Amino acid sequence: MKQQHSRSLIALLALGGTMTLFLSPAHADTVVKIGFSSPLSGPQSHYGKDNENGAKLAINELNAKPITLGGQKVKFELRSEDDQADPRTGTQAAQRLMDAGVKAVIGHFNSGVTIPASRLYAKAGIPQLSVSTNPAYTAAGYKTAFRLVGSDSQVGGALGRYAVQQLKAQRIAVIDDRTAYGQGIADEFIKSITSLGTPPFKREYTHDKATDFSAILTALKAQQPDIVFYGGADAQAAPMARQMKRLGMSATLMGGDMLSTETFIKLAGANALGHISAVPGGPLEARPAGKAFQARYQASYQQNVVLFAPHFYDAVMMVADAMKRANSSEPAKYLPLLAQTLYQGVSADFSFDTKGNLKQAPVTISAVEGNVWKVRSVVQ
């Protein structure tokens, strides 16, 4: 009798286990992996971690109010990779993201990393949304490539016009760090000032790990420049500003979005005063949802936005929105709808042309006043 009872109990437990296995998939969330890559270590890690914070904030908000695809609730999972701002490491990171089964990639940050990685994503049919500004990124014509900000053509062009038309600069020198970003924005700046009849009197080159520019600056000082344009990051621009001051140069240092950070002001100190940068996009505080985003970001991470966190947040939200409209997380199904996006984000109103560029891409020009960047002009 006891043996028969034991057999019945075992059978019942086995049936229960079978029922559990049968019922579980109906109640389980569908996990959708979103890829992310930026420099998370090294001298550009402050940019990368800011980007990751923006993407994580979007993921957390989406999971707090899950969307449904194909009749099942979706749980989004961010898969992060550190590309170290290095093209070779970046392509390896891209391959790892694809091997992990991501349905989209938000990144990379540096143009020199984004461009080679974009070929891999295009071949795999995986949408890529990037803040990289070198025109070559979208010029390749990949249907999977979407630029979240204006290109170097727009940023460099706006800076060139501002230098010549607003600052009335006559003698302009250009330095770049030979990265795809630095060279690209310097090229576009030169095109702009040359078209206005003020070509640079000198172009110099350095690299993205340099911190001593005394030889270059000493040579430029003798030519009495009004403006020294630098195509590169804040970690190099700050010591350049200090060395310009030490040499007694009165020239204004000017650069693109990688200059426009609190880090530049912190590293340059009082020597940051009056220098100018341009960011692709309008002022965040002027956006309807911009201030609310800033408050949520600060509450989550106890720091201010560094640069592009709002754009990485918007990118995740846009991907989720396209998936929802397609009722699928499969790239082949939602990619056409992503290309047709009309999305009001915290950083911009997003719609893309056939190349994946923003149709409307303002540029914000700012200067250091006191210990903050103050908007001087917004160019459409």
Secondary structure, DSSP 8 states (H G I E B T S, - for coil): -HHHHHHHHHHHHHHHHHHHHHHHHHHS-EEEEEEEEE--SSTTHHHHHHHHHHHHHHHHHHHHS--EETTEEEEEEEEEEE-TT-HHHHHHHHHHHHHTT-SEEEE-SSHHHHHHHHHHHHHHT--EEE----THHHHT--TTEEESS--HHHHHHHHHHIIIIIS----EEEEE-SSHHHHHHHHHHHHHHHHTT---SEEEE--TT----HHHHHHHHTT--SEEEEES-HHHHHHHHHHHHHTT---EEEE-GGG-SHHHHHHHGGGGTT-EEEEES--GGGSTTHHHHHHHHHHHHSS---SSHHHHHHHHHHHHHHHHHHT---HHHHHHHHHT--EE-SS-EE-B-TTS-BSS--EEEEEEETTEEEEEEEE-
